[in-house]
Amino acid sequence: MNILVTGGAGFIGSHLVSRLAAEGHEVTVIDDFNDYYDPAIKRENVRPFLDCIRLFESDIRNAEEIMRIVREGRFEVIIHLAARAGVRPSIREPRLYLETNITGTFNLLEAARRFGVGRFLFASSSSVYGLTKEVPFREDAPIAQTISPYASTKIACEQLCSSYSHLNRIRMVCLRFFTVYGPCQRPDLAIHQFTQKIYEGRPIDKFGDGSSRRDYTYVDDIIQGVMGGLTYEGPLFDIFNLGESETTSLNDLIAQIEAALGRKAIINHLPDQPGDVPLTCADITKARRLLGYNPTTPISKGIPLFVEWFLSCQKRNG
């Protein structure tokens, strides 16, 4: 397939691009290498496969540039991962999140419509479930309220995908990712941040009493789910959860990182953060049945794999 991946230099994107290239797909990447975190990390992510992809350093907010790339690329599929990420930063900079996530997605959908892209995969988020009470979260659960601008942008983009699918007969697959981690994880995310600080003997910030629970999903499992979306032939518009369907408390997460590192954490206790949800847990029945999704890396296996990668980076960097 001839595939465009937005955000392909990021954490999840680079894992996906590596898999697509290894399977012989023709891959083009768009990434703006913004400074949300060190752009050098993203450049290193794509370095191993630069010789087998096309790379555009472009901003998805630039409608004219996006139109040109999609027109010239003649893509069969767009996999749209690019976004401003994170709940807490979205509270500080809501306009940036709305402009990047919603306008950027609109630009890609318009380009897909105009130039005949038949399949569009959109990376959504478990944050859209907000304070949903029914656990595990099902794709058909009524969503009455999101609690951060980031989550609001993701649910808005799902609705844009739905409209474009209905009006233009484009196959749209929205994938709700649940707290992804693994090698090359963004340094601002909890598992990476905790590991770094515990390793260096610095305090970690623990918000709340540690009882909040997340469905942490290993990146290889997420990639397997995305690959399933490439061949999905069900309804033209559909939504799937991609998680492990297993929850881990913040206290247990810290304990597992301590065990893998062989070091104890110094903990800075802080109150709960606005925008954070107390629990996420994916019902993955639908993804198993229709995408062939089969996660194989529980957190008890994934944390040691992440720490092994982290320690190898420390050794390599001196």
JOFENMO-V440565 format. One record per run of one state. SS is the DSSP state (H for helix, E for strand, - for the rest). FROM is the first residue (numbers start at 1). LEN is the number of residues. If there is no record, write none. Layout:
((SS/FROM/LEN) (SS/FROM/LEN))
This chain:
((-/1/1) (E/2/5) (-/7/4) (H/11/12) (-/23/3) (E/26/5) (-/31/8) (H/39/9) (-/48/2) (H/50/3) (-/53/1) (E/54/3) (-/57/6) (H/63/11) (-/74/3) (E/77/4) (-/81/6) (H/87/6) (-/93/1) (H/94/21) (-/115/4) (E/119/7) (H/126/4) (-/130/7) (E/137/1) (-/138/11) (H/149/20) (-/169/2) (E/171/7) (-/178/2) (E/180/2) (-/182/8) (H/190/11) (-/201/2) (E/203/5) (-/208/5) (E/213/2) (-/215/2) (E/217/2) (H/219/11) (-/230/7) (E/237/6) (-/243/5) (E/248/2) (H/250/12) (-/262/4) (E/266/5) (-/271/8) (E/279/1) (-/280/2) (E/282/1) (-/283/2) (H/285/7) (-/292/7) (H/299/18) (-/317/2))
